[in-house]
Amino acid sequence: MDDLENKVAVITGAASGIGRGMAEAFVDVGMRVVLSDIEEAALLSTAADLRDGGADVHAVVADVSKAEDVTALAASTLGKYGAVHVVCNNAGVHTGSRPSWESTLDDWAWILGVNLMGVVHGIRAFLPVMIEQDEDAHIVNTASLAGLVTGGSLYGATKSAVVALSETVHIELVGGGLKPRVSVLCPGLVDTNIFHSQRNRPDRFPDAGPFPSGWDTEAARKAFQRGTSPRTIGEHVVRAMREQRFYVLTHPEWAEHIRHRTARILSGDEPTMLPPPGS
C-alpha cells in the first residue's frame, strides 16, 4: 500500500502513546485519520493538537472491549469519510505482572476484552467493509515483543493471541485472493503510559488483583520514558504498510530472545527467560 495520501485510517488507543505516534506519522504523509480512545479528554486534546497542525481528523470515543462501540466507530468513520483504508487495532492495557493464579477474573476479563477482543471487534467491524471496497487496504494489529518471547503473564498471553490471530487473518486474506493485508506490530519498551492503565479501568471490572511486592510506579514511569518515542513507532508502521511487511519488529536488540524461545520450542526443552537487553 504505497500511496497513502488522502487514505482514511482508523486508530484505536489514539489519544496517547503508540496510537498518537501513529496518528502523527499518518497525517504527515497526508492521511485522514479517525482517532478513537476511551479517555475522552485526552482524545479531544490530541485531535485539537493535530487539527491545529492542519490535519484532517475525526475523534470518536469508544471502549474497544464493547463490540457495539467498535461497530459505532465503523459507522462514524464511514459517515464522515465514506471509506476506510487502514485500521490500527492498537488500544491496549496492562494489569501488572504477578503470579497468574493471583490475578482476578476481572483482571482477565478486562485485559482480554481490550487487548484481544478489541482486535477481534476491529477486524469484524472493518474488514468486511475493506474487502467490499476492493481497494488496497491494511490492518495493523498492535501486539508486543511480549507476544514473541517467554513470560509476560496476562499481558503476554493476550499479545501472543494477537500474533496468532494476525497470522491467521493474513493467511485467510492471501488464500482468498483478497486485497487487504495485515501487519502485526511487536514493539519493545516505548515511551507510553501503559504502566498506568488503571486510570481507564471500567467500573464493571472492579476486582483488581494485587500488584507484585516491590512494584514501584515511579520507577516504571522512568523506565518507560527511556523507551522509544511513539512517533518513531508510527514511522515504522508507515514503512511496513508501504512494504506490505507482516511482522513489524521495532527493537532488534530483542532478536536473541526470540531465537532463544524458538530454539527451546524446537528442542522440546522447558521454557526459560533471558535477562532483558542491556541488563
C-alpha positions in Angstrom: 0.0 0.0 0.0 2.4 2.6 -1.2 0.0 5.5 -2.0 -1.2 6.8 1.4 -2.2 10.3 0.6 -5.9 11.1 1.4 -6.4 7.5 2.5 -8.6 7.1 5.6 -7.1 5.5 8.7 -8.7 4.5 12.0 -6.6 4.2 15.1 -7.8 2.9 18.5 -6.0 3.9 21.6 -5.1 7.1 19.7 -5.2 9.7 22.5 -1.6 9.0 23.6 1.3 6.6 23.3 1.8 4.5 20.2 -1.7 5.4 18.9 -0.8 9.1 18.9 2.6 8.4 17.4 0.8 6.5 14.5 -1.6 9.4 14.0 1.3 11.9 13.8 3.1 9.8 11.3 -0.1 9.2 9.2 -1.1 12.8 9.0 2.5 13.7 7.9 2.0 11.5 4.8 -1.3 13.1 4.0 -3.8 10.6 5.5 -7.1 11.5 7.0 -7.3 9.9 10.5 -10.1 8.8 12.8 -8.9 8.9 16.3 -10.6 6.7 18.9 -10.0 6.2 22.6 -11.8 5.5 25.8 -10.2 8.6 27.5 -12.3 11.4 26.2 -10.4 14.5 27.5 -7.1 13.2 26.2 -8.7 12.2 22.9 -10.2 15.6 22.3 -6.9 17.3 23.2 -4.9 15.1 20.7 -7.5 15.8 18.0 -7.2 19.5 18.6 -3.4 19.5 18.5 -3.4 17.6 15.2 -6.1 19.9 13.7 -4.0 22.9 14.7 -1.2 21.5 12.6 -3.6 21.3 9.6 -4.6 17.6 9.9 -8.0 16.3 8.8 -9.0 14.2 11.8 -12.2 12.9 13.4 -12.5 11.9 17.1 -14.7 9.1 18.3 -14.9 7.9 22.0 -15.1 4.1 22.1 -14.4 1.3 24.5 -12.9 -1.4 22.2 -13.9 -4.2 24.6 -17.5 -3.5 23.7 -18.5 -4.8 20.2 -21.2 -2.2 19.9 -18.7 0.7 20.4 -16.5 -0.6 17.6 -19.5 -1.1 15.3 -20.4 2.5 16.1 -16.8 3.6 15.4 -17.0 2.0 11.9 -20.4 3.7 11.2 -19.0 7.1 12.3 -15.9 6.6 10.1 -18.0 5.7 7.0 -20.4 8.6 7.8 -17.5 11.1 7.9 -15.3 9.9 5.1 -17.2 7.3 3.1 -14.4 4.7 3.1 -11.7 3.1 5.3 -8.3 2.0 4.1 -6.2 1.4 7.2 -7.3 0.1 10.6 -4.9 0.1 13.5 -6.3 -2.1 16.3 -3.9 -0.5 18.9 -5.7 0.0 22.2 -4.1 -1.9 25.0 -3.9 -2.2 28.8 -1.6 -3.8 31.3 -2.7 -5.3 34.6 0.7 -5.6 36.2 3.0 -8.7 36.5 2.1 -11.1 39.3 1.7 -14.9 39.5 -1.1 -15.6 37.1 -3.1 -17.5 39.6 -3.4 -14.4 41.8 -5.0 -12.4 39.1 -8.7 -12.0 39.5 -11.3 -12.9 36.9 -12.0 -9.2 36.5 -8.3 -8.7 35.6 -8.6 -11.4 33.0 -11.9 -10.1 31.6 -10.5 -6.5 31.3 -7.2 -7.3 29.7 -8.7 -9.9 27.3 -11.5 -7.6 26.5 -9.2 -4.8 25.4 -6.0 -6.4 24.2 -7.6 -9.4 22.3 -11.3 -8.8 21.8 -10.6 -5.2 20.9 -8.7 -6.6 17.9 -11.4 -9.1 17.2 -14.0 -6.4 17.3 -12.0 -4.2 15.0 -11.5 -7.0 12.4 -15.2 -7.9 12.5 -16.4 -4.3 12.1 -14.0 -3.1 9.5 -12.5 -5.9 7.4 -15.7 -6.8 5.6 -16.0 -3.2 4.5 -12.4 -3.1 3.3 -13.0 -6.3 1.4 -16.2 -5.0 -0.2 -14.3 -1.8 -1.3 -12.0 -4.0 -3.3 -9.1 -1.5 -2.9 -5.7 -1.7 -1.3 -6.2 -1.7 2.4 -4.2 -2.6 5.5 -4.9 -3.8 9.1 -2.2 -3.2 11.8 -2.7 -5.1 15.0 -0.6 -4.0 17.9 0.9 -6.9 19.8 4.2 -6.7 21.6 7.5 -8.4 21.9 5.7 -10.0 24.9 3.9 -12.0 22.3 7.1 -13.4 20.8 9.3 -14.1 23.9 8.8 -16.2 27.0 7.0 -14.7 30.0 4.7 -11.7 30.2 1.9 -13.1 32.4 -1.6 -11.9 31.4 -0.2 -9.3 29.1 2.0 -11.8 27.3 -0.9 -14.2 26.9 -3.1 -11.6 25.2 -0.3 -10.4 22.9 0.6 -14.0 21.9 -3.0 -14.4 20.9 -2.9 -11.2 18.8 0.1 -12.5 16.9 -1.6 -15.8 16.3 -4.9 -14.1 15.2 -3.0 -11.8 12.9 -1.2 -14.7 11.2 -4.5 -16.5 10.7 -6.2 -13.4 9.1 -3.2 -12.9 6.8 -3.3 -16.5 5.6 -7.1 -16.2 5.0 -6.8 -13.0 3.0 -3.9 -14.1 0.8 -5.5 -17.5 0.3 -8.8 -15.9 -0.7 -7.2 -13.6 -3.2 -8.4 -10.6 -1.3 -6.7 -7.2 -1.4 -6.4 -6.1 2.3 -3.2 -7.0 4.0 -2.2 -7.4 7.7 0.8 -6.4 9.8 1.4 -7.2 13.5 3.3 -4.6 15.4 5.6 -6.1 18.1 7.4 -3.2 19.9 9.6 -3.4 22.9 9.8 -0.6 25.5 8.1 2.6 24.3 7.6 5.9 26.0 3.9 5.4 26.9 1.6 5.4 29.9 0.6 1.7 29.6 2.1 1.1 33.1 -0.6 3.4 34.4 -3.5 1.6 32.6 -5.6 1.6 35.8 -6.7 5.1 35.0 -9.0 3.8 32.3 -10.2 0.6 34.1 -14.0 0.4 33.7 -16.2 0.2 36.8 -17.6 -3.1 35.6 -14.2 -4.8 36.4 -13.7 -3.6 40.0 -11.9 -6.6 41.5 -8.2 -6.0 40.9 -5.6 -8.4 42.0 -2.5 -7.3 43.9 0.5 -5.8 42.2 3.7 -7.6 43.0 5.5 -6.8 46.2 8.1 -4.0 45.5 6.2 -2.6 42.5 7.4 1.0 42.1 5.2 3.1 39.8 7.7 5.9 39.7 10.5 3.5 38.6 8.1 2.1 35.9 7.4 5.6 34.7 11.1 6.4 34.4 11.8 3.1 32.6 9.1 3.8 30.0 10.3 7.3 29.5 13.7 5.9 28.3 11.8 3.8 25.7 11.5 4.5 22.0 9.3 7.5 21.1 5.8 6.7 19.9 6.4 8.8 16.8 9.3 6.6 15.8 7.0 3.5 16.1 4.4 5.3 13.9 7.1 5.8 11.2 7.9 2.1 11.4 4.3 1.3 10.8 4.1 3.6 7.7 7.1 1.8 6.2 5.7 -1.6 7.0 2.4 -0.7 5.2 4.2 0.6 2.2 6.4 -2.6 2.1 3.4 -4.9 2.9 5.6 -6.3 5.7 3.8 -8.6 8.1 6.0 -8.6 11.2 6.9 -5.1 12.4 9.8 -5.6 14.8 11.0 -2.2 16.1 13.5 -3.3 18.7 16.2 -5.5 17.1 18.0 -5.9 20.5 15.4 -8.5 21.4 16.1 -10.7 18.4 18.2 -13.1 20.6 15.3 -13.5 23.0 13.0 -14.6 20.1 15.7 -17.0 18.8 16.1 -18.4 22.3 12.4 -19.1 22.7 12.2 -20.7 19.2 15.2 -22.9 19.9 13.7 -24.2 23.2 10.4 -25.0 21.3 12.2 -26.9 18.6 14.4 -28.8 21.1 11.4 -29.7 23.3 13.2 -28.1 26.3 11.3 -26.3 29.1 10.9 -22.5 28.7 13.5 -20.2 30.2 13.9 -16.5 30.2 16.9 -14.5 29.2 17.6 -11.2 31.1 16.4 -8.1 29.3 18.8 -6.5 26.8 21.3 -4.2 28.4 20.7 -5.6 31.9 
